[in-house]
Structure formats: structure tokens, C-alpha cells
Amino acid sequence: MERSETRCLRRWSPRGLSAPLGTAAVAIATSLGARAYAQQPTPPPPSPPPSSLPEAPEPLPATNQELLQERKRLRAEVEAGRQEREADRGLREEVRQLRSEVSALRATQSTFPPVPGPPGLTGSASEPTGGALRRLPSIYQSGAAGPEVPEPPDADRYPVRGLYKYNHNATGPLGGGGYFSISTPDDEFTLNFTNQITVDGTFFDLQGMPTNEQGFNIPFTRSFLYGNITKDFSYQVGTQASPGTFNLLDCWLSWHINDYLTIRAGKGLAPPVYEYTAFSPALEPVISNSPMFQLAAKRPIGVMFSGMLFDRRVQWWSGVNNSGTSFFGNLSRNMDFNGALDITPFRGDRWTGTIWEGLGGGAGVSTGWQQYALDQTSIAFTNNGEATTNPSFVTSVGVPFYVYNSNVSAYGNRTRVAPHLYWFGRFTVLGEWMYFSRELTDGPRIGRSVQNTYYINASYWLTGKRDFAGNGFQAYSTIEPLRPFYPPRGLWGPGAWQIAAQWSQFNAGSADITRGFVDAARSATQNYNVQLGVNWWPNKYTRFSVDWVWTGFNRAIPITGPTPVSQDNTRGCVSRCSSDQSLSAFSSSGRTPSPLEACRHGIDHCAEESSNP
């Protein structure tokens, strides 16, 4: 039995010819020796009588030279056989080692029945050593000792690859762009990483607004880890760092059942505001969101359901979330029911490349019971400095213009409705309107507070590019210039150039001022905002923007001090709050009024004029 196994191994070993050659050498030596002996001269036999036998030819004896050559050849073969036998001892040692390993593997298989693994599986029965799998650490990363019983041959240890990839169709947490991916060859398991760094500079601030975005600064930097655990389950973890703050943006796990239904649990974007869910802030054509952003659900914690219908022409969201981004209050009285519907009727191959491809619209809704104080300063109810409980309403650059008193609380139902309409292409327009209503109280009084706001975005690609044709809730994306500017690769094109504009208006209403919920001295009821911008994409990885932002109010309010600023002069008598007529009322008192007193008196005087035409 041992002999047959040895021959089997020698078929693949370069040294496997040793034993056959040794045996052959002995056989050749024996035969040649007999031949040499037979060829030695011997006395001739007696000749028969000529009359009885025919005469035979006499054999020619071998020469001494031939015998010498044969002898040398035999000696060489014997020496080669001796060397092969030495090498054969090493083969026998390897055979004994392999037998030991096979015996250990059989013992392991008796404990863990083998299960056929997929192609490319590592850690299989082809890697046994000492009764365990090769390269299996005895200590795990957590510091705990490894199991005493070795892993089965079908343990989940798959080969992985690392690649840099680029999303061209507005997918991913940042609306497309590059990312680094570690994945199995079949993409059943992936870990992706992407980030976004924004460097900003504010150099022309005519009013000296109280903002930290002065000169060069970094308004935010975002990093995302995301991927899938099998193709049915995906995850995402996103963080954002702003000056002095750090925030967990996303942390969720989703189960993709089919195209019609996906379930997501955790912290992430939710309806009703389309502007907040459709794109990354760095990809919007203007430099910042409209004032509507503060009324969005943002990234609450809860369960969301979503899906696509009619060949992905209809997308829907629905779910239950808590009230604020970082709101961990009593969910029995601080919970929202959110939903949204988006329709892109001209989606599909038939409409690809037409002007109708990017046309779509829909609406988002949210309703739920709220019970909390608006002014939350002792606990983390803020999202990078932005309070999700709305203790004030701010401009698009974050400056408060409608400030609630510290004793005001939400107590009752809150409802948000936000329809939207868009058309994406070389010329892109996006508009959205929101109705925001909630019950407020300061203890003795209670009343319904109503605000409404809208914005219109318009942009145009000067260099012939087209915005992504619309993917429902995924809108603005990265742009790949037709002629990029990328000197390291010898590309000196103009890149992609875009002009953009936004007009927005926020109407906070006067009812809360009348009830005494709002600090009237620091509040204006209406905010207007204009943004103009030019964007340059030298290549698909980088964007440079230059923007001009103008903000106005319907009445003068103090922002950096007691002096009212930024008054809109189109509101009739209210525009005379800082006029000479307001100051004349104090002339008989012998003192000079403060600008705030003058403004208040001007409003009262205007009200009297309005009531007595």
C-alpha cells in the first residue's frame, strides 16, 4: 500500500522518478554484466566432422573500448540512483506529514459536516494544518481568545477587493460622485466610504450679521460609511462637522424586500420638504438652502417605508418618526407621521434625451402631536447649531428674524404640507411651497401659529451640460464636464459653467406677535431672500462657486445691536419706522429717542393712519 501511494505522489513531484530510475539502474547493471561475461573469449568447441555439420561463422568479440564506455555509463546511473534515494527520504517525510494532516482534517469533518461553499471561498478543506484552518488568529480584535473548537471549513471568510468607483446617476449619500469601495467579487458584502469638504469665504457683509461665517471658514465637512450586507440589507452612517460642532447625520439599516417596498429603521432624511431630501447642500446651484429648510423633518429617528411603482415613475415614502433631529423626549406625545409622493411621468427609454424627461412633481405631508418647550438650551436639541424645535425663524444664512419668548411651548397638533414641482435639464427650475401650522401656548394663552414659505430655484448650463433628469427624491447631482480642466492628465478644457438664482419668501404671520408669544422688538413678520451664483466645475470632483445673497425684511429690526437694519421700503406706512416723522413725536420731551423706540412709535403712528384714512 505504501508503495502505491508513493508512486501516486511522484507523478506530480519533480523528484518522483527517483525510485523507478534506481530500480532500472540495477536491472541494467545486471543485464550488462551478464552480457560482458558472455562476451569474454572462451575455448572454441570441438569442430564437428565436416561431413556431419555445416560450417558456421565465428562471433566477433566486443572490443575493450566498448566495454569501458558501458562501464562508465553504468557507474553514472548507479550514482544518480544513489542521489535519488537520498531525495526520496525527504518525500517519505512529507508523506508522513500529509498523512497526519489528513487524519486531523477527518477528525474535524466528523464534528462539522462539510457544506459546499461558493466559488472563491477561502478557509476550505484545502487549507488544513494541525486540526485548524490556516491563518486563523487565536486572538480576536476584541482581545478575547479564539474558540477551542476550530471553525468549520465553510466559515464565512470571503476574498475582498478594494476599488475606487464613481456614481454617475445621482445615487449615494452625496448625490453621486466618487467613493472608495471594499467588496466581495459578487458585491454581496460592501463597505463604501465617501466624504465632502466645503471651504467657504464671506467677504462683503454690509450689515455685519452675527454669523461665524466671516472670512475663510469651513461651514461643514461630511463623511459617510455605507454599503450592504447581502444585497437585501443596506446601511449608512454619516457624520458632519461644522465650526465648534459635530453631529451624527445618519445611522440606519434598511431591508430591500423588492422595488415596491423597502423598510428603513434608524436616523435619516424624511419628508415632507423636498428641498431637504433631494440633494446635498454642496450640490444645490445656489450657495445655501432657502429659509424653508428650518421647517423640514431633517433627520429624525424612526421607521420609514418606501418604494417605487409603475416602472419607477412613482416613488413614495411613509413612516413614523420622533419630532426632532435629536429629540429623545416622550414619543407618546412627540411623534410625526410623515409621507411623500413624487411622480416622474416621462421616465423611461421612450423619453430619454427629450425635454420632458426631467419633468416631475409631488407633495409631502407630516402631522403629529407636539408637547415641548421651544427654547431648549440645556439639552442637545440642536443640529449643528440649528434648533429643531423652532424657537425662532431664521434667514437662509441663519440669522434670527422672528424670535419666540422663552416661556412658549408647543402643545397640540403640528401639520406640514409641501407640494413641489421641477424640471431638470440644461435649464432647470425647482419650486416648492409649504404650509406650517402648530399649537403654541405660554401658559395662560393658547393659539394656532401659521407660517407659509416658498422658493424658486433656476439654473442654466452655459457649456451644454444637463442636470440629472430626475430620480424622484434624488435631484441635483455631480456634473461631468464634456471638456474637463485637469492639468495632471493634460486636459485643459473650460470645464462646466453654470449660472443660478433663487428667490424665496418666508411669512411668519402676525398672530403670535398679537398674542405676545414673540419678541416684537426683534422680529419682522416677513423675510425676502435673493441669491445669485456662478458655479465652475473644472472636473467632476471639484466645484467653485461665487454667490451674492441679499436678505430683506418688512420692518426694521435690530440684529447686531439696537440699530434697526435691512428694511424693505415697499410696505407703505410701515416703511416710515425710521423716518423723521417718527422722531418728531419725542421733540417735546427734550430727549433723543433710541432707534428702537422710534421704530415702535412709527409702527403705532402708521397703524393710526391706516385706521383713519
HELIX and SHEET records of a PDB file:
HELIX    1   1 GLU A    2  ARG A   10  1                                   9    
HELIX    2   2 SER A   18  ALA A   38  1                                  21    
HELIX    3   3 ASN A   64  THR A  111  1                                  48    
HELIX    4   4 TYR A  274  ALA A  278  1                                   5    
HELIX    5   5 PRO A  291  LEU A  295  5                                   5    
HELIX    6   6 ASP A  349  TRP A  351  5                                   3    
HELIX    7   7 PRO A  487  ARG A  489  5                                   3    
HELIX    8   8 ALA A  511  ARG A  515  1                                   5    
HELIX    9   9 ALA A  520  ARG A  522  5                                   3    
HELIX   10  10 GLY A  572  ARG A  576  5                                   5    
HELIX   11  11 ASP A  580  LEU A  583  1                                   4    
HELIX   12  12 SER A  584  SER A  589  5                                   6    
HELIX   13  13 PRO A  595  SER A  611  1                                  17    
SHEET    1   A 2 PRO A 128  THR A 129  0                                        
SHEET    2   A 2 ALA A 132  LEU A 133 -1                                        
SHEET    1   B17 ARG A 161  ASN A 167  0                                        
SHEET    2   B17 GLY A 177  SER A 183 -1                                        
SHEET    3   B17 PHE A 189  THR A 202 -1                                        
SHEET    4   B17 GLY A 215  ILE A 229 -1                                        
SHEET    5   B17 PHE A 233  SER A 242 -1                                        
SHEET    6   B17 THR A 245  ASN A 258 -1                                        
SHEET    7   B17 LEU A 261  LYS A 267 -1                                        
SHEET    8   B17 ILE A 301  LEU A 309 -1                                        
SHEET    9   B17 VAL A 314  ASN A 322 -1                                        
SHEET   10   B17 MET A 335  ILE A 343 -1                                        
SHEET   11   B17 LEU A 359  ALA A 373 -1                                        
SHEET   12   B17 SER A 409  TRP A 423 -1                                        
SHEET   13   B17 PHE A 427  THR A 441 -1                                        
SHEET   14   B17 ILE A 446  TRP A 461 -1                                        
SHEET   15   B17 ALA A 496  ASN A 507 -1                                        
SHEET   16   B17 GLN A 526  ASN A 539 -1                                        
SHEET   17   B17 THR A 542  PHE A 553 -1                                        
SHEET    1   C 2 THR A 382  ASN A 383  0                                        
SHEET    2   C 2 GLU A 386  ALA A 387 -1                                        
SHEET    1   D 2 SER A 392  VAL A 394  0                                        
SHEET    2   D 2 PRO A 400  VAL A 403 -1                                        
SHEET    1   E 2 PHE A 485  TYR A 486  0                                        
SHEET    2   E 2 LEU A 491  TRP A 492 -1                                        
SHEET    1   F 2 ILE A 557  PRO A 558  0                                        
SHEET    2   F 2 PRO A 564  VAL A 565 -1                                        
END                                                                             
